[in-house]
């Protein structure tokens, strides 16, 4: 592989974006955590909305951290 890989991952409460170089170096690692109101638990729709709002910014921040443009990525996972 000749370029970096951008990975997008989420759990019930965390949205995350990372970038790894072709040789395995972690170039960026960004995350945003959904915190529900105390005692309310995680509501799937609220967590999904949080992630949908957070992920574009996380991608931009990760690319900036890695010093890359989207066109320099080999893969998105």
N, C-alpha and C positions, 0 to 999 in steps of 0.2 A: 504494500500500500504506500502511496506517495504523499498522502496528506493526512491531516488531523481528523479525528472522529469526534463529533458532538453527540453526547448522549443525553436523552431526556427521560426522567424517571419520576414517578410519584407514588406516594402511599396515601393512606387516608388523610394524613395531616401535613405531609411535606411534598412540595414540588421542587425538583432539583434539575440542574443542568451542569454537565461537566464536559471538558474537552481534554482529549488525550492525544499526544503526539504519536507519530508512527513508531517511535521507539519505546512507547509506554510511559512517557513523562506526563504527569498531570499538569496541564497548562491552565486549567480553570476549574473551579468547583463552587457553584453558587446554589443557594437554596432559600426557600421561603416557607415558613411554617404557619399553617392555619391553626389558630387558637380560638376554640369556641368559648362562649361565655361559661363561666364556672358552673359546673353541675349540669350543663345541657347536653354534654356528649357531642360527638361529631355527627352532624347531619350531612349525608352524602351530597345533597344539592349545594349546600353552603360551601363544602370543601371543594367541589367541582368548580364552582364560581370563583373561589379564591385562586385555584390553580390556573384557570383560564385567564384571569387578570394578571397573575404574577409571572407566568411563563414567558411571554414576549420580552419583558424587561430582564428576566434572568438570562435569556439567550443573548440579548444585547450586551449585558454586563460580562458574560462569560467570553464572548468574542473580543470585547475590549481587553479583558484580563489577559487573554492569550495573544493579543496583538494580531488578530486574524480578521479577514473579511469573509463573509459567507462563501464566496467563490473559491476560497482556499481550503474548504473542507472536502474531504474525500467521501465521508459517509455521515449520515445522521441516523442514530439508533434510538 
